[in-house]
Amino acid sequence: MKRVSIILIGSMLVASMLLAACSAAAPTATQAPATTEAPAAATTAAPAATEMPTITVATDATFAPFEMTNDAGDMIGIDIDLMNKIAEKIGVQVEWQNLPFDSVTAGISECQFDVAISGIYITDERKKTMLFTDPYGNAGLSIAVAKDDDTVTSLTDLKGKVVAAQLGTSGEEEAKKIENVTYKPYDSYELAFLDLANGQVDAVIADTPVAEGYVKENPDKIKVVGEPFNSADYGIAVCMKESELRDKINVALKELMDDGTVTAIFKQYNP
């Protein structure tokens, strides 16, 4: 009996030791994944912290040489290149929105976008509903007519004629002022100049660089007459609520003007 008892006691001791060993090993099996998962969580979170903020920028890509599309459908032009350079300097990404000009100015007035750049004249009326950066260019308005039309040399010669301009532009404002004129509005200057070349209207009033750009494309059909008038500055429009963004753009714009970048961009598209 004594021998049996000793064997039983020995067996119980061995079993107890095995159970204790298993209990001690259990925590290491559950803790191991925790030490490997923690670095993975930190790694995936890092890119989000370095992402650049995005601003929405509205433009009308029918306003060459300021904004237009190339054969691949990409937007190019003075304003496009300038805004992309500014975005690089202030550390933001640009989400472009291509809209008719009157929608661009109406939208920025209601802060539907952060920024609008589309050959926009700085005027006292527009300052009531949008912020403006410092000027980055200057131009006046010009009159374009058919190549063989020798009856028009100034605004006064447009009386009684059919005159076109793009909706919401300074050209439209001037066309409406002309006595006894038949004003024909267009959603884009591209369509207005197409109708001029086809003899559907007598004249188009547009920003001088825009008028000259379309004449270069159709030198045998249309021409610019007279001297530019109503000279005004171009500015980048910003939502009224975003004065801090406007100030950052101004800093970047000054640097780009000082180092010759703005001049180079203008020469590239309007030599």
HELIX and SHEET records of a PDB file:
HELIX    1   1 LYS A    2  THR A   50  1                                  49    
HELIX    2   2 ILE A   78  ILE A   90  1                                  13    
HELIX    3   3 PHE A  101  SER A  109  1                                   9    
HELIX    4   4 ASP A  124  LYS A  127  1                                   4    
HELIX    5   5 LEU A  155  LEU A  158  5                                   4    
HELIX    6   6 SER A  170  LYS A  177  1                                   8    
HELIX    7   7 TYR A  189  ALA A  197  1                                   9    
HELIX    8   8 THR A  208  GLU A  217  1                                  10    
HELIX    9   9 SER A  243  ASP A  258  1                                  16    
HELIX   10  10 THR A  261  TYR A  269  1                                   9    
SHEET    1   A 5 GLN A  93  ASN A  98  0                                        
SHEET    2   A 5 THR A  54  THR A  59  1                                        
SHEET    3   A 5 VAL A 115  ALA A 116  1                                        
SHEET    4   A 5 ALA A 237  VAL A 238 -1                                        
SHEET    5   A 5 LEU A 131  PHE A 132 -1                                        
SHEET    1   B 2 MET A  68  THR A  69  0                                        
SHEET    2   B 2 MET A  75  ILE A  76 -1                                        
SHEET    1   C 5 THR A 182  TYR A 186  0                                        
SHEET    2   C 5 VAL A 162  GLN A 166  1                                        
SHEET    3   C 5 ALA A 203  ASP A 207  1                                        
SHEET    4   C 5 GLY A 137  ALA A 146 -1                                        
SHEET    5   C 5 ILE A 222  TYR A 234 -1                                        
END                                                                             
